[in-house]
Amino acid sequence: SASDSAGATLTYSASGLPTGLSISSSTGLISGTASTAGTYSVTVSASDSTGASGSASFTWTVSTSGGGTCTSAQLLGNPGFESGNTTWSASSGVITNSSSEAAHAGSYKAWLDGYGSTHTDTLSQSVTIPSGCKASFTFYLHIDTAETTTSSQYDKLTVTAGSTTLATYSNLNAASGYSQKTFDLSSFAGSTVTLKFSGVEDSSLQTSFVVDDTAVTTS
């Protein structure tokens, strides 16, 4: 907006606007839909019939994702495992309602390892994240162990999204109760990505990695 001390009619103009945007010469309103990603240095000017003028400069950044229309949703199937061994691809016995490990909510959870011998368990599900969406991957994790070391990672849980490693946990992260973990999956917008938990246990002393109440939430 601009004002003129003489009360004269102002004419607006702009340079450097993002592709797809334009300015109204009579009101100064910039409108339209930005169509090309990039950083734009914009200068808006207002002038009257006497040649008096003023200007303001600013920078706009147009991103390739995270804008536009996105329907908020939770995308994972059977996210709390309460439907049993469905939707997820899991090693035998991983999705369970065993009372030996408490669920975060309900009765089912995904329990990887805990054998006290050389063992590998996996749990995975593919999810398609719509274009233009931000996405967050969350889950609750409980770890308990019989390992006594305070320095060596004998048993590990690796969490991946496609070929990207999101986190690695081990017997050193054992603690009472569940803690929530959160990861940004916005970079996978417009594609399908496989979320995978891989638990690897060594030859002795059990470590249990218990996952529950997962979610991929778009916004």
C-alpha positions in Angstrom: 0.0 0.0 0.0 1.0 3.6 -0.5 -0.3 7.1 0.2 0.1 10.4 -1.6 0.2 13.7 0.5 -1.4 15.6 -2.4 -4.2 13.1 -2.6 -3.3 12.2 -6.2 -4.1 8.9 -7.8 -1.3 6.4 -7.6 -0.1 4.0 -10.2 1.6 0.8 -9.1 4.2 -1.3 -10.9 6.5 -4.2 -10.0 9.7 -5.8 -11.3 11.1 -9.2 -10.5 7.8 -10.9 -9.7 7.7 -14.7 -9.6 6.5 -16.3 -12.8 2.6 -16.4 -12.8 2.1 -13.3 -10.6 1.1 -9.8 -11.6 0.3 -6.5 -9.9 -2.8 -4.4 -10.3 -1.7 -0.9 -11.5 -4.6 0.7 -9.7 -4.7 -1.1 -6.3 -1.1 -2.6 -5.9 -2.6 -6.0 -5.3 -0.3 -8.8 -6.3 -2.2 -12.0 -7.4 -1.9 -15.2 -9.4 -0.3 -18.6 -8.8 3.5 -18.8 -8.7 4.5 -21.5 -11.2 8.3 -21.7 -11.2 10.5 -22.4 -8.2 13.2 -20.0 -7.3 14.2 -17.0 -5.3 12.9 -13.7 -6.6 14.0 -10.1 -5.7 10.9 -8.0 -6.1 10.6 -4.2 -6.2 7.2 -2.6 -6.1 6.9 1.1 -7.0 4.0 3.6 -6.7 4.0 7.0 -8.5 1.6 9.9 -9.2 1.1 12.1 -12.2 3.7 14.7 -10.9 6.4 12.1 -11.1 6.7 11.6 -7.3 7.3 8.0 -6.4 8.3 5.5 -3.7 9.3 1.9 -3.7 9.8 -1.2 -1.5 12.0 -4.2 -2.2 11.7 -7.7 -0.7 12.5 -11.3 -1.6 10.1 -14.2 -2.2 11.1 -17.9 -2.3 8.9 -20.2 -4.3 9.3 -23.9 -3.3 8.7 -27.0 -5.4 6.7 -28.8 -2.6 4.9 -28.1 0.6 2.6 -25.5 -0.9 -0.6 -25.8 -2.9 -3.5 -28.0 -2.0 -2.9 -30.9 0.3 -5.5 -33.0 2.1 -4.5 -33.7 5.7 -4.5 -37.5 6.2 -2.9 -40.5 7.9 -1.6 -42.8 5.2 -0.4 -46.0 6.8 -2.6 -49.1 6.9 -3.1 -50.9 10.2 -1.0 -48.2 12.0 -1.4 -49.6 15.5 -1.2 -53.3 14.4 -4.6 -53.9 16.0 -5.8 -55.8 12.8 -3.0 -58.3 13.4 -0.7 -59.5 10.8 -2.1 -57.5 7.8 -1.0 -54.7 5.6 2.6 -54.7 6.8 5.2 -57.1 5.5 6.7 -58.6 8.7 8.9 -61.5 9.8 7.1 -64.4 11.5 5.9 -63.5 15.0 6.8 -59.8 14.8 3.2 -58.5 14.9 1.8 -60.0 18.1 -0.5 -59.5 21.0 1.8 -61.4 23.4 1.5 -60.2 27.0 5.3 -60.5 27.4 5.7 -57.0 26.0 3.2 -54.2 26.7 1.7 -52.4 23.7 1.7 -48.6 23.7 -2.1 -48.7 23.2 -4.5 -51.6 22.5 -3.0 -55.1 22.6 -1.0 -55.6 19.4 2.4 -54.2 18.6 5.4 -55.1 16.4 8.1 -56.9 18.5 11.4 -57.3 16.7 14.1 -59.5 18.1 14.3 -60.5 21.8 15.5 -64.0 21.2 19.0 -63.8 22.8 20.5 -65.5 19.8 21.6 -64.5 16.3 18.4 -63.2 14.7 17.1 -60.7 12.2 13.5 -59.3 12.1 12.0 -56.9 9.6 8.8 -54.9 9.3 7.9 -52.7 6.3 5.1 -50.9 4.5 5.1 -48.8 1.3 3.3 -45.5 1.3 2.6 -43.0 -1.4 3.0 -39.3 -0.4 0.9 -36.9 -2.6 2.7 -34.1 -4.4 2.5 -30.8 -2.7 2.3 -32.3 0.7 4.5 -32.1 3.8 4.6 -35.5 5.6 5.7 -36.6 9.0 6.5 -40.2 10.0 5.9 -41.0 13.7 6.0 -44.1 15.8 6.4 -45.1 19.5 9.4 -47.2 20.4 10.3 -49.2 23.5 13.6 -51.0 24.0 14.6 -53.4 26.7 17.7 -55.5 26.9 19.6 -58.1 28.9 22.9 -56.6 27.6 25.0 -55.0 30.4 27.5 -53.0 28.4 27.4 -49.2 28.5 29.5 -48.7 25.4 28.9 -51.5 22.8 26.1 -51.7 20.3 25.5 -55.4 20.1 21.9 -55.4 18.9 20.6 -52.7 16.5 17.4 -51.5 15.0 17.7 -49.5 11.8 14.8 -47.4 10.4 14.9 -46.5 6.7 12.8 -44.7 4.2 13.8 -46.1 0.8 17.6 -46.0 0.7 17.7 -43.2 3.4 18.5 -44.2 6.9 16.4 -42.2 9.3 17.8 -43.6 12.6 19.6 -46.4 14.3 18.9 -47.6 17.8 20.6 -50.2 19.9 20.8 -51.9 23.3 22.4 -48.7 24.5 19.0 -46.9 24.1 17.1 -49.3 26.4 14.7 -47.4 28.7 11.4 -48.0 30.5 8.2 -47.1 28.7 7.7 -45.9 25.1 9.1 -42.7 23.5 7.7 -41.1 20.3 10.0 -40.7 17.3 9.3 -38.2 14.5 10.9 -37.9 11.0 10.2 -35.5 8.1 9.3 -37.3 4.9 8.4 -34.2 2.9 11.3 -34.8 0.5 9.4 -37.9 -0.7 6.3 -36.0 -1.8 5.0 -37.2 -5.2 6.6 -40.7 -4.8 6.1 -44.0 -3.1 8.6 -44.9 -0.4 9.0 -48.1 1.7 9.3 -47.5 5.4 11.3 -50.4 7.0 12.4 -51.4 10.5 15.3 -53.9 10.6 16.3 -55.5 13.9 19.6 -57.4 14.1 20.5 -59.3 17.3 23.8 -61.0 18.0 24.5 -64.4 19.5 23.7 -63.8 23.2 21.7 -61.6 25.6 18.4 -60.4 24.2 17.4 -56.9 23.1 13.7 -56.3 22.2 12.7 -53.5 19.9 8.9 -52.9 20.3 7.2 -50.5 17.8 3.6 -49.3 18.1 1.1 -46.6 16.9 2.8 -45.7 13.7 1.6 -42.9 11.4 2.5 -41.0 8.2 0.6 -37.7 8.5 0.3 -35.2 5.6 -0.3 -31.5 5.9 
